[in-house]
Structure formats: structure tokens, C-alpha cells
């Protein structure tokens, strides 16, 4: 799994002109899924995201987690995170899972992060043409790949 995690002051996801998810302070998580992703990846990534200390404390130091600030989350699928650009100028998405594999993993990830966070999270619509609007706070943007746990 690959995730781009953005600390936001606000974010929303719109499909067909209708806002389907909207948050204030929290995280926007763009999630890419590949065929080899499993429950271990889901659990590890969810716990990592919920516990990342990337929110400012009273002294302006990034020392607080999502739970510490009672932040919210939107998780949106994004197969382009698995783009391969080594050859030519047209990215290949061969590593990105097809919907029959990706949708159950995506849904399991959303359930896991809701469990770890202790509240509902917003989502996009898998495979839809989503318009994502965000105000990146910081900016703070972090990339995590569960196959390369650094």
C-alpha cells in the first residue's frame, strides 16, 4: 500500500458536483493498493497514520497525533500512486490492483482506521472521478509505502 498523507486545515471530496466527504482539521489520505497488499499492511499503515505526531502542540512543535487533536480523516483511493515512469512518458499502472482486489482492501483499510481512530472517517468513491479540495496545513505531506517501512 502506498499513502500520501496530508495534514489539512480542511478538505473535501466532490463527485458529480456533490460533496460526499468534508472535514476540518485532520488528514487527507490518498491510498494506492497493489495485489500483494494484505491485512498486515492494512493494520500497520492504519496504526502509523493514526499515531503520526505531525500536529503542532502548544509551542508550535509537531508533537501531537491525530488522536491528540481529535482530528478527522478522509481516505480516497488513488491508483496513480503506483505509477511506473521508468520507460517513456506515459505512466504504467500495471502494479495498481484492479477493482475486484482493490475495493475489499480499501474497505478493510477504512474499517481499520475507523477502529484505530475511534470514529467514522470520510471516504471518496472508489473508481469515481473525484474532485479533491484541500488546504494543506504547513504544508505537511508524508509518503508511506508499506513495502518499504522506513
N, C-alpha and C positions, 0 to 999 in steps of 0.2 A: 504494500500500500504506500502510496505517496500522498502527502498532505502539504498544502500551503496554508499556513495558519496566520491570519492577520488580526492584530489587535485593533478593534474598531470602537469609535465613539457611537456609530450607528451603522446599520447595514440592512439591506432588504433584498429579496428575490421576487421578481415580477415575471409572470408567464401570461402571454396573451393579454397584456395590459392590466392584469390583476395582481396586486401584491399578495403573495402567498405566505411569506415569512418576513418578519420585521423585528429587529432588536435595537436596543440602545447599547450601552457599554457591554463589551464581550468579545467573542471571537467569531470570525468568519472562517470556516474550514472548507477548503476546496479539496476533494478527495478523489484520487485516481486509484483504480483497482485493477490488479492483474490476476491471471488464473491461479498462480501459486499462493495467493493470499489465503489465510486461514484464521481460525479462532484465536490462535496465539497472537497474530498480527493485530487483530481487532482489539483484543484486551490490552496489549502493550501500548498501542497507539492511543486508545481512549484514555488510559491512565496517564500517559505522558502529557496529553493535551490538557486534561483537567487539572493537573498539578504543575504545569509550567509556571514558573514565577516570572511573569512578564508584565505585571501590572504594578504601577507605582504605589509605594507606601506613602506615609505622611511626609517623608523627607524627599520625595521625588525619585526614590531609588526603586528599580524594578525588583521587587522583593515579595510581591503578592501573587497568589494564584487566582484562577477563575473563581474558585470557591470562596476565597478570601474577600473578593469584591462583589460577590453574588452576581457575577456576570452571566450573560446569556450566550447561546451558541446557535449559529446556523451552519448546517452541513449541506454542501451542494456537491453533487458528483461532477467530475471533470476528467473525462478520458484523455484529454490532451496533455495531462501531466505525464503520460507515458510516451510522449512523442519522442521518436528517434530521428535525429537530424544529421547523422554522420554522413549519409550519402545524399547528394543533390540538395535541392532547395525545397522539396515538398516533404514535409514530415511524414514518417510512417507511424501508424498507431497499432502495429501488429501485437505489441505487448499488452495493450489495453484489453481487458476482458469484454466479451460480448455480453449483452444484457442478461441472458439466461444464467450466467455465472455471476455477473457483477451485481445485479439487483438484490439477490439474497444476502450477499456480503455487505452491500451498502445498508440494507435494512437492519442487519445484525449490528453493524457499527453504530448506527443511530440509536438502537436499543441499548447498546453497551454504554455509550456516552451519557444517555439519559439516566441509566442506573448509576454510573460513577458520579455524575453531577448532582443527582437527586432531583431533577426537574426535566420537563419537556424541553426539547430543542426544536428549532425551526429547521425546515428542510427545503430543498429545491424539489423539482420533479424530474426524476431520472429520465434522461434522454430528451427532455424538452429544450426548446430554445429559450434559455433563461436570461434575463437581464439582471445583473447583479450590481447593486449600487452600494457603495461603502465610503465611509470616511475613516481612512486608516489613521490610527492614533499613534503618533510617534515620529515617523512611521515605524511600526514593528511588524516585520514579516519574517516568518520562520518556515523553512522547508524541512520536512522529515520523511525519510524513506525507511520503512520497517525492514528492508533487506540490507540496510547499511546503518545499523544502530551506532551512532557516534555520540 
